[in-house]
Amino acid sequence: MYDVIIIGAGPAGLSAGIYSGRSLLKTLIIERSKTGGQAVVTNEIDNYPGAEGEETGPTLIAKMVKQAEHFGVERVADEVVDVDFEGDLKKVICSKGEYLAKAVIIASGAFPRLMGCKGEAEFTAKGVSYCATCDAAFFEDLEVYVVGGGDSAIQEALFIARFARKITIIQNLPELTAAKSMQKKAFDNPKFSFVYNSVVEEVKGESGLLDTIVIKNEQTGELTEFNADPEDGTFGLFVFIGLVPRTDIFEGKIEMDRGYIPTDENMRTNVPGVYAAGDCRIKPLRQVVTAAADGAIAAVHAEKYIEGGE
């Protein structure tokens, strides 16, 4: 039995835990996989207030975890399989057990969106990757293709460029959409080249490793095949085209909108005592700083709810 249960241990969940624990509420954070969510696989975080020098996702998350533990927040590694939000006590049902709380904060985050092309599943982890921090070093001195032109795609491509000898950005729009400062870094880097108005139609390879990408120009319909250098035998394809909210288990339990959770400015869902924070909710900007803010707001209002103030 807890005052607050937080589902997810990314920046939103950890921030909620810090605020909840600091308010002397008995708090539990449940995380199914890696603590830190998307942030922990982000190499460079230079836009978070107070980040110093070479702050990375893992270093920032480690500080958040330590701070949450300092305020007595409990953490458990388990997968939430169902919830019951009816009544005053909310039930969170996991693979290893069931937990009760007076309030629940959903901070379940999101996962990378797939390209949906032929061969993608077959070559995932065999050339196709969704995590630069995890896999960039495997492609040292090789060619790498990066799908996406937004902030995350260019930021991760710049990191991959530390290892790869050549980077090709594949963007489905006529221009990049990343922040101008990041675009400039990419344009100024001699390793970078750009293919616009195009999507990946198919990935394939011999000997179980990726060595061919078929790209389709969406304006002309023309197909272009890119092959690995024979001396290399393979290359990397990194995909950064957005996120999909991890909210399936909440369908029918709270109001949803295309997989995302609507909230008011206080992070309240349509169910009293249930809040949402971070990438899983409808919001205009998904960054570590906004996730942390969401978590803080959710925890403050969860405390007020428990005390009968709202």
Solvent accessible surface area in square Angstrom, and as a share of the most:
residue,aa,sasa,rsa
1,M,104,0.46
2,Y,26,0.10
3,D,25,0.13
4,V,0,0.00
5,I,0,0.00
6,I,0,0.00
7,I,10,0.05
8,G,6,0.06
9,A,1,0.01
10,G,11,0.11
11,P,14,0.09
12,A,6,0.05
13,G,0,0.00
14,L,0,0.00
15,S,11,0.07
16,A,0,0.00
17,G,0,0.00
18,I,18,0.09
19,Y,101,0.38
20,S,1,0.01
21,G,3,0.03
22,R,164,0.60
23,S,42,0.27
24,L,164,0.82
25,L,25,0.13
26,K,104,0.44
27,T,2,0.01
28,L,4,0.02
29,I,1,0.00
30,I,2,0.01
31,E,23,0.10
32,R,118,0.43
33,S,75,0.48
34,K,121,0.51
35,T,38,0.22
36,G,0,0.00
37,G,34,0.33
38,Q,63,0.28
39,A,6,0.05
40,V,29,0.17
41,V,34,0.19
42,T,28,0.16
43,N,22,0.11
44,E,56,0.25
45,I,6,0.03
46,D,88,0.45
47,N,97,0.50
48,Y,49,0.18
49,P,93,0.58
50,G,72,0.69
51,A,29,0.23
52,E,138,0.62
53,G,76,0.73
54,E,143,0.64
55,E,13,0.06
56,T,33,0.19
57,G,0,0.00
58,P,55,0.35
59,T,62,0.36
60,L,14,0.07
61,I,6,0.03
62,A,60,0.47
63,K,115,0.49
64,M,15,0.06
65,V,20,0.12
66,K,152,0.65
67,Q,87,0.39
68,A,0,0.00
69,E,88,0.39
70,H,144,0.64
71,F,59,0.25
72,G,55,0.53
73,V,10,0.06
74,E,76,0.34
75,R,101,0.37
76,V,43,0.25
77,A,71,0.55
78,D,6,0.03
79,E,76,0.34
80,V,14,0.08
81,V,76,0.43
82,D,51,0.27
83,V,2,0.01
84,D,61,0.32
85,F,10,0.04
86,E,147,0.66
87,G,55,0.53
88,D,121,0.63
89,L,83,0.41
90,K,6,0.02
91,K,68,0.29
92,V,0,0.00
93,I,42,0.21
94,C,8,0.05
95,S,76,0.49
96,K,155,0.66
97,G,28,0.27
98,E,107,0.48
99,Y,41,0.16
100,L,63,0.32
101,A,0,0.00
102,K,79,0.33
103,A,0,0.00
104,V,0,0.00
105,I,0,0.00
106,I,0,0.00
107,A,7,0.05
108,S,21,0.13
109,G,19,0.19
110,A,7,0.05
111,F,72,0.30
112,P,38,0.24
113,R,108,0.39
114,L,105,0.52
115,M,36,0.16
116,G,70,0.67
117,C,18,0.11
118,K,144,0.61
119,G,18,0.18
120,E,9,0.04
121,A,93,0.72
122,E,115,0.52
123,F,7,0.03
124,T,56,0.32
125,A,92,0.71
126,K,99,0.42
127,G,8,0.08
128,V,1,0.00
129,S,7,0.04
130,Y,42,0.16
131,C,18,0.11
132,A,1,0.01
133,T,51,0.30
134,C,61,0.37
135,D,35,0.18
136,A,1,0.00
137,A,61,0.47
138,F,152,0.63
139,F,19,0.08
140,E,119,0.53
141,D,92,0.47
142,L,30,0.15
143,E,32,0.14
144,V,2,0.01
145,Y,11,0.04
146,V,0,0.00
147,V,13,0.08
148,G,5,0.05
149,G,3,0.03
150,G,23,0.22
151,D,58,0.30
152,S,59,0.38
153,A,0,0.00
154,I,0,0.00
155,Q,41,0.18
156,E,13,0.06
157,A,0,0.00
158,L,38,0.19
159,F,20,0.08
160,I,0,0.00
161,A,6,0.05
162,R,138,0.50
163,F,59,0.25
164,A,0,0.00
165,R,87,0.32
166,K,87,0.37
167,I,0,0.00
168,T,9,0.05
169,I,0,0.00
170,I,1,0.01
171,Q,7,0.03
172,N,77,0.39
173,L,78,0.39
174,P,89,0.56
175,E,111,0.50
176,L,7,0.04
177,T,81,0.47
178,A,4,0.03
179,A,45,0.35
180,K,161,0.68
181,S,77,0.49
182,M,35,0.16
183,Q,17,0.07
184,K,131,0.55
185,K,104,0.44
186,A,0,0.00
187,F,103,0.43
188,D,90,0.47
189,N,39,0.20
190,P,131,0.82
191,K,68,0.29
192,F,20,0.08
193,S,43,0.28
194,F,51,0.21
195,V,40,0.23
196,Y,69,0.26
197,N,27,0.14
198,S,4,0.03
199,V,44,0.25
200,V,12,0.07
201,E,75,0.34
202,E,39,0.18
203,V,2,0.01
204,K,79,0.33
205,G,25,0.24
206,E,135,0.60
207,S,117,0.75
208,G,40,0.38
209,L,87,0.43
210,L,0,0.00
211,D,27,0.14
212,T,11,0.07
213,I,0,0.00
214,V,15,0.09
215,I,4,0.02
216,K,71,0.30
217,N,40,0.20
218,E,99,0.45
219,Q,136,0.60
220,T,98,0.57
221,G,38,0.36
222,E,110,0.49
223,L,105,0.52
224,T,58,0.34
225,E,91,0.41
226,F,54,0.22
227,N,90,0.46
228,A,14,0.11
229,D,50,0.26
230,P,131,0.82
231,E,166,0.74
232,D,42,0.22
233,G,42,0.40
234,T,23,0.13
235,F,1,0.01
236,G,0,0.00
237,L,0,0.00
238,F,0,0.00
239,V,2,0.01
240,F,25,0.11
241,I,59,0.30
242,G,37,0.35
243,L,45,0.22
244,V,44,0.25
245,P,11,0.07
246,R,83,0.30
247,T,2,0.01
248,D,121,0.62
249,I,57,0.29
250,F,1,0.00
251,E,99,0.44
252,G,79,0.76
253,K,77,0.33
254,I,11,0.06
255,E,92,0.41
256,M,37,0.17
257,D,52,0.27
258,R,214,0.78
259,G,20,0.19
260,Y,39,0.15
261,I,0,0.00
262,P,32,0.20
263,T,31,0.18
264,D,56,0.29
265,E,144,0.65
266,N,31,0.16
267,M,5,0.02
268,R,90,0.33
269,T,16,0.09
270,N,90,0.46
271,V,25,0.15
272,P,95,0.60
273,G,3,0.03
274,V,1,0.00
275,Y,2,0.01
276,A,0,0.00
277,A,0,0.00
278,G,2,0.02
279,D,23,0.12
280,C,0,0.00
281,R,32,0.12
282,I,70,0.36
283,K,19,0.08
284,P,141,0.89
285,L,92,0.46
286,R,73,0.27
287,Q,58,0.26
288,V,28,0.16
289,V,58,0.33
290,T,31,0.18
291,A,8,0.06
292,A,14,0.11
293,A,48,0.37
294,D,6,0.03
295,G,0,0.00
296,A,16,0.12
297,I,62,0.32
298,A,0,0.00
299,A,2,0.01
300,V,56,0.32
301,H,27,0.12
302,A,0,0.00
303,E,43,0.19
304,K,89,0.38
305,Y,48,0.18
306,I,42,0.21
307,E,124,0.55
308,G,64,0.62
309,G,62,0.60
310,E,73,0.33
